Amino acid sequence: MKILKEFCFYDLQDIIKLIDTAIESLDSEYIIKLNYNQELDKYRSLQNDSLKEILLLEDKDRKNTKIKNLKIKYNKILGYFYEITKSNLNLVPDYFIKRATLVNSERFVTEELKHSKQRY
């Protein structure tokens, strides 16, 4: 007795068209093309712009305080914070609020940085 298997052939043109429309080259920064999906573009923008805003704030506060090694960092417990080495503690302005002490540095927040935590 012969068993016949059924073969189904699908028209793959729609799938090929979708891939061509949506997918950037694999060498690109993003796999899905920009402007392909509005919601995805919104999240990309939020990711890129928030980092830019944090770096601008860090640069502004570095200039205002004259603390050359002032850095904004992030962890899940404190959120965003300034990390300042102990050798520069004498330059910390009054509006910095102390959050944690480490062996070689201290961590601070400001009202502006607290609000940025909510935005980013």
Backbone atoms as SQL, in Angstrom:
CREATE TABLE atoms (id INTEGER PRIMARY KEY, chain TEXT, resi INTEGER, resn TEXT, atom TEXT, x REAL, y REAL, z REAL);
INSERT INTO atoms VALUES
  (1, 'A', 1, 'MET', 'N', 0.844, -1.173, 0.000),
  (2, 'A', 1, 'MET', 'CA', 0.000, 0.000, 0.000),
  (3, 'A', 1, 'MET', 'C', 0.896, 1.245, 0.000),
  (4, 'A', 2, 'LYS', 'N', 0.616, 2.199, -0.871),
  (5, 'A', 2, 'LYS', 'CA', 1.391, 3.430, -0.974),
  (6, 'A', 2, 'LYS', 'C', 0.773, 4.515, -0.099),
  (7, 'A', 3, 'ILE', 'N', 1.622, 5.194, 0.635),
  (8, 'A', 3, 'ILE', 'CA', 1.151, 6.331, 1.436),
  (9, 'A', 3, 'ILE', 'C', 1.572, 7.610, 0.719),
  (10, 'A', 4, 'LEU', 'N', 0.612, 8.402, 0.404),
  (11, 'A', 4, 'LEU', 'CA', 0.903, 9.676, -0.257),
  (12, 'A', 4, 'LEU', 'C', 0.926, 10.800, 0.779),
  (13, 'A', 5, 'LYS', 'N', 1.973, 11.563, 0.720),
  (14, 'A', 5, 'LYS', 'CA', 2.049, 12.725, 1.618),
  (15, 'A', 5, 'LYS', 'C', 1.619, 13.954, 0.836),
  (16, 'A', 6, 'GLU', 'N', 0.874, 14.780, 1.488),
  (17, 'A', 6, 'GLU', 'CA', 0.448, 16.010, 0.849),
  (18, 'A', 6, 'GLU', 'C', 1.493, 17.090, 1.102),
  (19, 'A', 7, 'PHE', 'N', 1.782, 17.793, 0.072),
  (20, 'A', 7, 'PHE', 'CA', 2.708, 18.910, 0.194),
  (21, 'A', 7, 'PHE', 'C', 1.924, 20.198, -0.020),
  (22, 'A', 8, 'CYS', 'N', 2.186, 21.157, 0.835),
  (23, 'A', 8, 'CYS', 'CA', 1.544, 22.463, 0.684),
  (24, 'A', 8, 'CYS', 'C', 2.616, 23.474, 0.310),
  (25, 'A', 9, 'PHE', 'N', 2.362, 24.190, -0.725),
  (26, 'A', 9, 'PHE', 'CA', 3.285, 25.243, -1.126),
  (27, 'A', 9, 'PHE', 'C', 2.610, 26.583, -0.839),
  (28, 'A', 10, 'TYR', 'N', 3.350, 27.422, -0.196),
  (29, 'A', 10, 'TYR', 'CA', 2.803, 28.716, 0.171),
  (30, 'A', 10, 'TYR', 'C', 3.450, 29.803, -0.678),
  (31, 'A', 11, 'ASP', 'N', 2.674, 30.804, -0.949),
  (32, 'A', 11, 'ASP', 'CA', 3.213, 31.964, -1.643),
  (33, 'A', 11, 'ASP', 'C', 3.961, 32.798, -0.607),
  (34, 'A', 12, 'LEU', 'N', 5.238, 32.873, -0.747),
  (35, 'A', 12, 'LEU', 'CA', 6.071, 33.563, 0.235),
  (36, 'A', 12, 'LEU', 'C', 6.315, 35.030, -0.111),
  (37, 'A', 13, 'GLN', 'N', 5.701, 35.509, -1.156),
  (38, 'A', 13, 'GLN', 'CA', 5.933, 36.895, -1.577),
  (39, 'A', 13, 'GLN', 'C', 5.536, 37.909, -0.501),
  (40, 'A', 14, 'ASP', 'N', 4.425, 37.645, 0.198),
  (41, 'A', 14, 'ASP', 'CA', 4.001, 38.575, 1.248),
  (42, 'A', 14, 'ASP', 'C', 5.017, 38.621, 2.381),
  (43, 'A', 15, 'ILE', 'N', 5.538, 37.466, 2.743),
  (44, 'A', 15, 'ILE', 'CA', 6.542, 37.404, 3.812),
  (45, 'A', 15, 'ILE', 'C', 7.832, 38.089, 3.369),
  (46, 'A', 16, 'ILE', 'N', 8.221, 37.871, 2.149),
  (47, 'A', 16, 'ILE', 'CA', 9.437, 38.509, 1.619),
  (48, 'A', 16, 'ILE', 'C', 9.254, 40.022, 1.592),
  (49, 'A', 17, 'LYS', 'N', 8.083, 40.484, 1.185),
  (50, 'A', 17, 'LYS', 'CA', 7.794, 41.915, 1.145),
  (51, 'A', 17, 'LYS', 'C', 7.846, 42.515, 2.561),
  (52, 'A', 18, 'LEU', 'N', 7.271, 41.809, 3.536),
  (53, 'A', 18, 'LEU', 'CA', 7.285, 42.273, 4.928),
  (54, 'A', 18, 'LEU', 'C', 8.722, 42.372, 5.452),
  (55, 'A', 19, 'ILE', 'N', 9.519, 41.380, 5.172),
  (56, 'A', 19, 'ILE', 'CA', 10.915, 41.387, 5.615),
  (57, 'A', 19, 'ILE', 'C', 11.668, 42.548, 4.964),
  (58, 'A', 20, 'ASP', 'N', 11.472, 42.744, 3.679),
  (59, 'A', 20, 'ASP', 'CA', 12.135, 43.859, 2.983),
  (60, 'A', 20, 'ASP', 'C', 11.710, 45.210, 3.548),
  (61, 'A', 21, 'THR', 'N', 10.454, 45.319, 3.920),
  (62, 'A', 21, 'THR', 'CA', 9.932, 46.576, 4.455),
  (63, 'A', 21, 'THR', 'C', 10.415, 46.844, 5.872),
  (64, 'A', 22, 'ALA', 'N', 10.487, 45.812, 6.693),
  (65, 'A', 22, 'ALA', 'CA', 10.741, 45.993, 8.122),
  (66, 'A', 22, 'ALA', 'C', 12.197, 45.833, 8.545),
  (67, 'A', 23, 'ILE', 'N', 12.919, 44.968, 7.912),
  (68, 'A', 23, 'ILE', 'CA', 14.240, 44.593, 8.397),
  (69, 'A', 23, 'ILE', 'C', 15.334, 45.421, 7.736),
  (70, 'A', 24, 'GLU', 'N', 16.183, 45.991, 8.572),
  (71, 'A', 24, 'GLU', 'CA', 17.374, 46.705, 8.127),
  (72, 'A', 24, 'GLU', 'C', 18.462, 45.661, 7.929),
  (73, 'A', 25, 'SER', 'N', 19.583, 46.045, 7.420),
  (74, 'A', 25, 'SER', 'CA', 20.674, 45.064, 7.286),
  (75, 'A', 25, 'SER', 'C', 21.145, 44.642, 8.670),
  (76, 'A', 26, 'LEU', 'N', 21.691, 43.479, 8.781),
  (77, 'A', 26, 'LEU', 'CA', 22.131, 42.974, 10.082),
  (78, 'A', 26, 'LEU', 'C', 23.335, 43.738, 10.612),
  (79, 'A', 27, 'ASP', 'N', 23.999, 44.529, 9.763),
  (80, 'A', 27, 'ASP', 'CA', 25.121, 45.352, 10.191),
  (81, 'A', 27, 'ASP', 'C', 24.664, 46.675, 10.784),
  (82, 'A', 28, 'SER', 'N', 23.392, 46.969, 10.663),
  (83, 'A', 28, 'SER', 'CA', 22.842, 48.235, 11.124),
  (84, 'A', 28, 'SER', 'C', 22.741, 48.278, 12.643),
  (85, 'A', 29, 'GLU', 'N', 22.595, 49.491, 13.177),
  (86, 'A', 29, 'GLU', 'CA', 22.427, 49.666, 14.621),
  (87, 'A', 29, 'GLU', 'C', 21.132, 48.997, 15.107),
  (88, 'A', 30, 'TYR', 'N', 20.098, 49.088, 14.300),
  (89, 'A', 30, 'TYR', 'CA', 18.815, 48.489, 14.642),
  (90, 'A', 30, 'TYR', 'C', 18.440, 47.453, 13.581),
  (91, 'A', 31, 'ILE', 'N', 17.867, 46.366, 14.016),
  (92, 'A', 31, 'ILE', 'CA', 17.427, 45.341, 13.057),
  (93, 'A', 31, 'ILE', 'C', 16.141, 45.799, 12.359),
  (94, 'A', 32, 'ILE', 'N', 15.201, 46.334, 13.149),
  (95, 'A', 32, 'ILE', 'CA', 13.961, 46.851, 12.567),
  (96, 'A', 32, 'ILE', 'C', 14.220, 48.288, 12.102),
  (97, 'A', 33, 'LYS', 'N', 13.821, 48.602, 10.905),
  (98, 'A', 33, 'LYS', 'CA', 14.073, 49.919, 10.323),
  (99, 'A', 33, 'LYS', 'C', 13.425, 51.035, 11.136),
  (100, 'A', 34, 'LEU', 'N', 14.076, 52.182, 11.123),
  (101, 'A', 34, 'LEU', 'CA', 13.472, 53.383, 11.698),
  (102, 'A', 34, 'LEU', 'C', 12.243, 53.728, 10.875),
  (103, 'A', 35, 'ASN', 'N', 11.233, 54.278, 11.534),
  (104, 'A', 35, 'ASN', 'CA', 9.970, 54.680, 10.909),
  (105, 'A', 35, 'ASN', 'C', 9.116, 53.502, 10.443),
  (106, 'A', 36, 'TYR', 'N', 9.482, 52.284, 10.798),
  (107, 'A', 36, 'TYR', 'CA', 8.641, 51.138, 10.455),
  (108, 'A', 36, 'TYR', 'C', 7.478, 51.020, 11.435),
  (109, 'A', 37, 'ASN', 'N', 7.778, 51.278, 12.727),
  (110, 'A', 37, 'ASN', 'CA', 6.763, 51.141, 13.754),
  (111, 'A', 37, 'ASN', 'C', 6.872, 52.338, 14.696),
  (112, 'A', 38, 'GLN', 'N', 5.799, 53.114, 14.815),
  (113, 'A', 38, 'GLN', 'CA', 5.808, 54.335, 15.624),
  (114, 'A', 38, 'GLN', 'C', 6.125, 54.072, 17.090),
  (115, 'A', 39, 'GLU', 'N', 5.554, 53.045, 17.656),
  (116, 'A', 39, 'GLU', 'CA', 5.773, 52.748, 19.071),
  (117, 'A', 39, 'GLU', 'C', 7.231, 52.361, 19.319),
  (118, 'A', 40, 'LEU', 'N', 7.787, 51.559, 18.442),
  (119, 'A', 40, 'LEU', 'CA', 9.196, 51.179, 18.564),
  (120, 'A', 40, 'LEU', 'C', 10.090, 52.410, 18.450),
  (121, 'A', 41, 'ASP', 'N', 9.783, 53.305, 17.531),
  (122, 'A', 41, 'ASP', 'CA', 10.553, 54.540, 17.379),
  (123, 'A', 41, 'ASP', 'C', 10.474, 55.403, 18.638),
  (124, 'A', 42, 'LYS', 'N', 9.290, 55.417, 19.261),
  (125, 'A', 42, 'LYS', 'CA', 9.114, 56.193, 20.495),
  (126, 'A', 42, 'LYS', 'C', 10.035, 55.657, 21.593),
  (127, 'A', 43, 'TYR', 'N', 10.115, 54.346, 21.741),
  (128, 'A', 43, 'TYR', 'CA', 10.980, 53.755, 22.763),
  (129, 'A', 43, 'TYR', 'C', 12.460, 53.965, 22.454),
  (130, 'A', 44, 'ARG', 'N', 12.805, 53.894, 21.187),
  (131, 'A', 44, 'ARG', 'CA', 14.196, 54.174, 20.806),
  (132, 'A', 44, 'ARG', 'C', 14.571, 55.608, 21.154),
  (133, 'A', 45, 'SER', 'N', 13.687, 56.521, 20.844),
  (134, 'A', 45, 'SER', 'CA', 13.924, 57.934, 21.137),
  (135, 'A', 45, 'SER', 'C', 14.065, 58.162, 22.636),
  (136, 'A', 46, 'LEU', 'N', 13.187, 57.555, 23.400),
  (137, 'A', 46, 'LEU', 'CA', 13.249, 57.678, 24.861),
  (138, 'A', 46, 'LEU', 'C', 14.579, 57.158, 25.375),
  (139, 'A', 47, 'GLN', 'N', 15.011, 56.032, 24.872),
  (140, 'A', 47, 'GLN', 'CA', 16.286, 55.456, 25.293),
  (141, 'A', 47, 'GLN', 'C', 17.443, 56.382, 24.936),
  (142, 'A', 48, 'ASN', 'N', 17.495, 56.857, 23.720),
  (143, 'A', 48, 'ASN', 'CA', 18.604, 57.690, 23.267),
  (144, 'A', 48, 'ASN', 'C', 18.581, 59.080, 23.891),
  (145, 'A', 49, 'ASP', 'N', 17.406, 59.697, 23.967),
  (146, 'A', 49, 'ASP', 'CA', 17.316, 61.051, 24.503),
  (147, 'A', 49, 'ASP', 'C', 17.545, 61.093, 26.000),
  (148, 'A', 50, 'SER', 'N', 17.102, 60.078, 26.709),
  (149, 'A', 50, 'SER', 'CA', 17.292, 60.090, 28.164),
  (150, 'A', 50, 'SER', 'C', 18.769, 60.001, 28.507),
  (151, 'A', 51, 'LEU', 'N', 19.511, 59.205, 27.787),
  (152, 'A', 51, 'LEU', 'CA', 20.953, 59.126, 28.022),
  (153, 'A', 51, 'LEU', 'C', 21.606, 60.473, 27.723),
  (154, 'A', 52, 'LYS', 'N', 21.169, 61.109, 26.655),
  (155, 'A', 52, 'LYS', 'CA', 21.698, 62.420, 26.289),
  (156, 'A', 52, 'LYS', 'C', 21.405, 63.439, 27.395),
  (157, 'A', 53, 'GLU', 'N', 20.184, 63.420, 27.943),
  (158, 'A', 53, 'GLU', 'CA', 19.802, 64.342, 29.008),
  (159, 'A', 53, 'GLU', 'C', 20.634, 64.122, 30.267),
  (160, 'A', 54, 'ILE', 'N', 20.856, 62.881, 30.609),
  (161, 'A', 54, 'ILE', 'CA', 21.676, 62.567, 31.784),
  (162, 'A', 54, 'ILE', 'C', 23.103, 63.073, 31.585),
  (163, 'A', 55, 'LEU', 'N', 23.659, 62.865, 30.397),
  (164, 'A', 55, 'LEU', 'CA', 25.023, 63.329, 30.113),
  (165, 'A', 55, 'LEU', 'C', 25.111, 64.856, 30.135),
  (166, 'A', 56, 'LEU', 'N', 24.078, 65.537, 29.651),
  (167, 'A', 56, 'LEU', 'CA', 24.055, 67.003, 29.709),
  (168, 'A', 56, 'LEU', 'C', 23.992, 67.494, 31.151),
  (169, 'A', 57, 'LEU', 'N', 23.174, 66.844, 31.963),
  (170, 'A', 57, 'LEU', 'CA', 23.077, 67.213, 33.379),
  (171, 'A', 57, 'LEU', 'C', 24.406, 66.969, 34.083),
  (172, 'A', 58, 'GLU', 'N', 25.026, 65.843, 33.801),
  (173, 'A', 58, 'GLU', 'CA', 26.334, 65.528, 34.391),
  (174, 'A', 58, 'GLU', 'C', 27.365, 66.596, 34.014),
  (175, 'A', 59, 'ASP', 'N', 27.392, 66.967, 32.758),
  (176, 'A', 59, 'ASP', 'CA', 28.342, 67.980, 32.290),
  (177, 'A', 59, 'ASP', 'C', 28.080, 69.330, 32.949),
  (178, 'A', 60, 'LYS', 'N', 26.808, 69.718, 33.026),
  (179, 'A', 60, 'LYS', 'CA', 26.437, 70.990, 33.661),
  (180, 'A', 60, 'LYS', 'C', 26.877, 71.022, 35.126),
  (181, 'A', 61, 'ASP', 'N', 26.588, 69.944, 35.872),
  (182, 'A', 61, 'ASP', 'CA', 26.955, 69.914, 37.291),
  (183, 'A', 61, 'ASP', 'C', 28.459, 69.803, 37.495),
  (184, 'A', 62, 'ARG', 'N', 29.141, 69.154, 36.586),
  (185, 'A', 62, 'ARG', 'CA', 30.607, 69.083, 36.669),
  (186, 'A', 62, 'ARG', 'C', 31.204, 70.488, 36.548),
  (187, 'A', 63, 'LYS', 'N', 30.654, 71.284, 35.630),
  (188, 'A', 63, 'LYS', 'CA', 31.130, 72.662, 35.452),
  (189, 'A', 63, 'LYS', 'C', 30.754, 73.542, 36.632),
  (190, 'A', 64, 'ASN', 'N', 29.520, 73.413, 37.119),
  (191, 'A', 64, 'ASN', 'CA', 29.051, 74.245, 38.239),
  (192, 'A', 64, 'ASN', 'C', 29.788, 73.957, 39.536),
  (193, 'A', 65, 'THR', 'N', 30.080, 72.704, 39.789),
  (194, 'A', 65, 'THR', 'CA', 30.713, 72.333, 41.059),
  (195, 'A', 65, 'THR', 'C', 32.230, 72.326, 40.988),
  (196, 'A', 66, 'LYS', 'N', 32.758, 72.295, 39.754),
  (197, 'A', 66, 'LYS', 'CA', 34.207, 72.187, 39.519),
  (198, 'A', 66, 'LYS', 'C', 34.783, 70.855, 40.024),
  (199, 'A', 67, 'ILE', 'N', 33.931, 69.852, 40.133),
  (200, 'A', 67, 'ILE', 'CA', 34.361, 68.493, 40.494),
  (201, 'A', 67, 'ILE', 'C', 34.606, 67.748, 39.189),
  (202, 'A', 68, 'LYS', 'N', 35.855, 67.582, 38.830),
  (203, 'A', 68, 'LYS', 'CA', 36.212, 67.027, 37.523),
  (204, 'A', 68, 'LYS', 'C', 35.779, 65.572, 37.354),
  (205, 'A', 69, 'ASN', 'N', 35.787, 64.793, 38.422),
  (206, 'A', 69, 'ASN', 'CA', 35.440, 63.373, 38.276),
  (207, 'A', 69, 'ASN', 'C', 34.007, 63.061, 38.723),
  (208, 'A', 70, 'LEU', 'N', 33.148, 64.080, 38.787),
  (209, 'A', 70, 'LEU', 'CA', 31.738, 63.875, 39.122),
  (210, 'A', 70, 'LEU', 'C', 31.097, 63.008, 38.037),
  (211, 'A', 71, 'LYS', 'N', 30.400, 61.980, 38.461),
  (212, 'A', 71, 'LYS', 'CA', 29.754, 61.079, 37.512),
  (213, 'A', 71, 'LYS', 'C', 28.330, 60.795, 37.973),
  (214, 'A', 72, 'ILE', 'N', 27.434, 60.694, 37.013),
  (215, 'A', 72, 'ILE', 'CA', 26.087, 60.238, 37.319),
  (216, 'A', 72, 'ILE', 'C', 26.045, 58.756, 36.992),
  (217, 'A', 73, 'LYS', 'N', 25.604, 57.989, 37.977),
  (218, 'A', 73, 'LYS', 'CA', 25.488, 56.542, 37.801),
  (219, 'A', 73, 'LYS', 'C', 24.071, 56.115, 38.144),
  (220, 'A', 74, 'TYR', 'N', 23.806, 54.832, 37.979),
  (221, 'A', 74, 'TYR', 'CA', 22.466, 54.318, 38.217),
  (222, 'A', 74, 'TYR', 'C', 22.538, 52.949, 38.864),
  (223, 'A', 75, 'ASN', 'N', 21.662, 52.709, 39.834),
  (224, 'A', 75, 'ASN', 'CA', 21.408, 51.344, 40.301),
  (225, 'A', 75, 'ASN', 'C', 19.927, 51.218, 40.639),
  (226, 'A', 76, 'LYS', 'N', 19.473, 50.006, 40.814),
  (227, 'A', 76, 'LYS', 'CA', 18.041, 49.765, 41.009),
  (228, 'A', 76, 'LYS', 'C', 17.522, 50.306, 42.338),
  (229, 'A', 77, 'ILE', 'N', 18.376, 50.420, 43.320),
  (230, 'A', 77, 'ILE', 'CA', 17.938, 50.865, 44.637),
  (231, 'A', 77, 'ILE', 'C', 17.843, 52.389, 44.715),
  (232, 'A', 78, 'LEU', 'N', 18.923, 53.079, 44.348),
  (233, 'A', 78, 'LEU', 'CA', 18.943, 54.541, 44.443),
  (234, 'A', 78, 'LEU', 'C', 18.415, 55.238, 43.196),
  (235, 'A', 79, 'GLY', 'N', 18.379, 54.545, 42.090),
  (236, 'A', 79, 'GLY', 'CA', 18.064, 55.213, 40.829),
  (237, 'A', 79, 'GLY', 'C', 19.310, 55.932, 40.352),
  (238, 'A', 80, 'TYR', 'N', 19.145, 57.142, 39.801),
  (239, 'A', 80, 'TYR', 'CA', 20.299, 57.931, 39.375),
  (240, 'A', 80, 'TYR', 'C', 20.897, 58.648, 40.576),
  (241, 'A', 81, 'PHE', 'N', 22.211, 58.743, 40.597),
  (242, 'A', 81, 'PHE', 'CA', 22.911, 59.432, 41.683),
  (243, 'A', 81, 'PHE', 'C', 24.248, 59.941, 41.186),
  (244, 'A', 82, 'TYR', 'N', 24.798, 60.914, 41.916),
  (245, 'A', 82, 'TYR', 'CA', 26.149, 61.409, 41.651),
  (246, 'A', 82, 'TYR', 'C', 27.117, 60.608, 42.504),
  (247, 'A', 83, 'GLU', 'N', 28.212, 60.198, 41.919),
  (248, 'A', 83, 'GLU', 'CA', 29.258, 59.550, 42.705),
  (249, 'A', 83, 'GLU', 'C', 30.469, 60.467, 42.699),
  (250, 'A', 84, 'ILE', 'N', 30.927, 60.817, 43.903),
  (251, 'A', 84, 'ILE', 'CA', 32.022, 61.762, 44.064),
  (252, 'A', 84, 'ILE', 'C', 33.064, 61.133, 44.971),
  (253, 'A', 85, 'THR', 'N', 34.308, 61.174, 44.517),
  (254, 'A', 85, 'THR', 'CA', 35.386, 60.596, 45.320),
  (255, 'A', 85, 'THR', 'C', 35.596, 61.413, 46.586),
  (256, 'A', 86, 'LYS', 'N', 36.130, 60.772, 47.607),
  (257, 'A', 86, 'LYS', 'CA', 36.330, 61.427, 48.905),
  (258, 'A', 86, 'LYS', 'C', 37.260, 62.630, 48.801),
  (259, 'A', 87, 'SER', 'N', 38.198, 62.584, 47.860),
  (260, 'A', 87, 'SER', 'CA', 39.130, 63.710, 47.714),
  (261, 'A', 87, 'SER', 'C', 38.437, 64.984, 47.233),
  (262, 'A', 88, 'ASN', 'N', 37.236, 64.874, 46.700),
  (263, 'A', 88, 'ASN', 'CA', 36.501, 66.043, 46.202),
  (264, 'A', 88, 'ASN', 'C', 35.297, 66.415, 47.061),
  (265, 'A', 89, 'LEU', 'N', 35.142, 65.817, 48.210),
  (266, 'A', 89, 'LEU', 'CA', 33.968, 66.078, 49.039),
  (267, 'A', 89, 'LEU', 'C', 33.879, 67.530, 49.484),
  (268, 'A', 90, 'ASN', 'N', 35.021, 68.195, 49.592),
  (269, 'A', 90, 'ASN', 'CA', 35.007, 69.604, 50.011),
  (270, 'A', 90, 'ASN', 'C', 34.376, 70.509, 48.944),
  (271, 'A', 91, 'LEU', 'N', 34.215, 70.028, 47.712),
  (272, 'A', 91, 'LEU', 'CA', 33.623, 70.810, 46.633),
  (273, 'A', 91, 'LEU', 'C', 32.126, 70.561, 46.454),
  (274, 'A', 92, 'VAL', 'N', 31.571, 69.639, 47.225),
  (275, 'A', 92, 'VAL', 'CA', 30.154, 69.270, 47.082),
  (276, 'A', 92, 'VAL', 'C', 29.285, 70.429, 47.574),
  (277, 'A', 93, 'PRO', 'N', 28.381, 70.920, 46.743),
  (278, 'A', 93, 'PRO', 'CA', 27.510, 72.031, 47.160),
  (279, 'A', 93, 'PRO', 'C', 26.442, 71.575, 48.156),
  (280, 'A', 94, 'ASP', 'N', 25.848, 72.548, 48.828),
  (281, 'A', 94, 'ASP', 'CA', 24.841, 72.267, 49.861),
  (282, 'A', 94, 'ASP', 'C', 23.584, 71.597, 49.321),
  (283, 'A', 95, 'TYR', 'N', 23.252, 71.843, 48.078),
  (284, 'A', 95, 'TYR', 'CA', 22.008, 71.283, 47.542),
  (285, 'A', 95, 'TYR', 'C', 22.137, 69.807, 47.147),
  (286, 'A', 96, 'PHE', 'N', 23.327, 69.228, 47.238),
  (287, 'A', 96, 'PHE', 'CA', 23.502, 67.792, 47.030),
  (288, 'A', 96, 'PHE', 'C', 23.058, 67.076, 48.299),
  (289, 'A', 97, 'ILE', 'N', 22.243, 66.055, 48.152),
  (290, 'A', 97, 'ILE', 'CA', 21.714, 65.305, 49.298),
  (291, 'A', 97, 'ILE', 'C', 22.437, 63.970, 49.361),
  (292, 'A', 98, 'LYS', 'N', 23.092, 63.719, 50.496),
  (293, 'A', 98, 'LYS', 'CA', 23.878, 62.492, 50.648),
  (294, 'A', 98, 'LYS', 'C', 22.959, 61.280, 50.730),
  (295, 'A', 99, 'ARG', 'N', 23.304, 60.231, 49.972),
  (296, 'A', 99, 'ARG', 'CA', 22.507, 59.006, 49.957),
  (297, 'A', 99, 'ARG', 'C', 23.268, 57.774, 50.451),
  (298, 'A', 100, 'ALA', 'N', 24.574, 57.716, 50.182),
  (299, 'A', 100, 'ALA', 'CA', 25.326, 56.525, 50.584),
  (300, 'A', 100, 'ALA', 'C', 26.810, 56.859, 50.681),
  (301, 'A', 101, 'THR', 'N', 27.483, 56.123, 51.559),
  (302, 'A', 101, 'THR', 'CA', 28.927, 56.259, 51.711),
  (303, 'A', 101, 'THR', 'C', 29.581, 54.945, 51.322),
  (304, 'A', 102, 'LEU', 'N', 30.590, 55.045, 50.465),
  (305, 'A', 102, 'LEU', 'CA', 31.374, 53.890, 50.054),
  (306, 'A', 102, 'LEU', 'C', 32.802, 54.069, 50.559),
  (307, 'A', 103, 'VAL', 'N', 33.649, 53.114, 50.314),
  (308, 'A', 103, 'VAL', 'CA', 35.023, 53.183, 50.807),
  (309, 'A', 103, 'VAL', 'C', 35.752, 54.400, 50.241),
  (310, 'A', 104, 'ASN', 'N', 35.683, 54.617, 48.934),
  (311, 'A', 104, 'ASN', 'CA', 36.439, 55.694, 48.301),
  (312, 'A', 104, 'ASN', 'C', 35.586, 56.846, 47.783),
  (313, 'A', 105, 'SER', 'N', 34.278, 56.764, 47.981),
  (314, 'A', 105, 'SER', 'CA', 33.415, 57.802, 47.421),
  (315, 'A', 105, 'SER', 'C', 32.116, 57.898, 48.206),
  (316, 'A', 106, 'GLU', 'N', 31.348, 58.920, 47.841),
  (317, 'A', 106, 'GLU', 'CA', 30.015, 59.073, 48.416),
  (318, 'A', 106, 'GLU', 'C', 29.033, 59.319, 47.283),
  (319, 'A', 107, 'ARG', 'N', 27.785, 58.964, 47.539),
  (320, 'A', 107, 'ARG', 'CA', 26.742, 59.108, 46.537),
  (321, 'A', 107, 'ARG', 'C', 25.738, 60.157, 46.992),
  (322, 'A', 108, 'PHE', 'N', 25.338, 60.989, 46.031),
  (323, 'A', 108, 'PHE', 'CA', 24.436, 62.091, 46.307),
  (324, 'A', 108, 'PHE', 'C', 23.338, 62.141, 45.251),
  (325, 'A', 109, 'VAL', 'N', 22.247, 62.824, 45.605),
  (326, 'A', 109, 'VAL', 'CA', 21.207, 63.160, 44.642),
  (327, 'A', 109, 'VAL', 'C', 20.911, 64.645, 44.770),
  (328, 'A', 110, 'THR', 'N', 20.218, 65.179, 43.812),
  (329, 'A', 110, 'THR', 'CA', 19.688, 66.536, 43.881),
  (330, 'A', 110, 'THR', 'C', 18.220, 66.466, 43.507),
  (331, 'A', 111, 'GLU', 'N', 17.502, 67.532, 43.759),
  (332, 'A', 111, 'GLU', 'CA', 16.084, 67.553, 43.386),
  (333, 'A', 111, 'GLU', 'C', 15.934, 67.357, 41.874),
  (334, 'A', 112, 'GLU', 'N', 16.804, 68.001, 41.113),
  (335, 'A', 112, 'GLU', 'CA', 16.739, 67.867, 39.649),
  (336, 'A', 112, 'GLU', 'C', 16.981, 66.428, 39.209),
  (337, 'A', 113, 'LEU', 'N', 17.956, 65.772, 39.825),
  (338, 'A', 113, 'LEU', 'CA', 18.255, 64.385, 39.467),
  (339, 'A', 113, 'LEU', 'C', 17.130, 63.449, 39.901),
  (340, 'A', 114, 'LYS', 'N', 16.502, 63.745, 41.047),
  (341, 'A', 114, 'LYS', 'CA', 15.357, 62.944, 41.482),
  (342, 'A', 114, 'LYS', 'C', 14.239, 63.010, 40.458),
  (343, 'A', 115, 'HIS', 'N', 13.984, 64.215, 39.928),
  (344, 'A', 115, 'HIS', 'CA', 12.928, 64.372, 38.923),
  (345, 'A', 115, 'HIS', 'C', 13.299, 63.706, 37.620),
  (346, 'A', 116, 'SER', 'N', 14.583, 63.707, 37.276),
  (347, 'A', 116, 'SER', 'CA', 15.011, 63.054, 36.035),
  (348, 'A', 116, 'SER', 'C', 14.789, 61.550, 36.150),
  (349, 'A', 117, 'LYS', 'N', 14.886, 61.010, 37.346),
  (350, 'A', 117, 'LYS', 'CA', 14.633, 59.582, 37.562),
  (351, 'A', 117, 'LYS', 'C', 13.204, 59.234, 37.142),
  (352, 'A', 118, 'GLN', 'N', 12.292, 60.150, 37.407),
  (353, 'A', 118, 'GLN', 'CA', 10.908, 59.893, 37.041),
  (354, 'A', 118, 'GLN', 'C', 10.689, 60.029, 35.531),
  (355, 'A', 119, 'ARG', 'N', 11.458, 60.897, 34.888),
  (356, 'A', 119, 'ARG', 'CA', 11.269, 61.126, 33.462),
  (357, 'A', 119, 'ARG', 'C', 11.899, 60.025, 32.629),
  (358, 'A', 120, 'TYR', 'N', 13.046, 59.488, 33.068),
  (359, 'A', 120, 'TYR', 'CA', 13.777, 58.549, 32.226),
  (360, 'A', 120, 'TYR', 'C', 13.502, 57.160, 32.682);
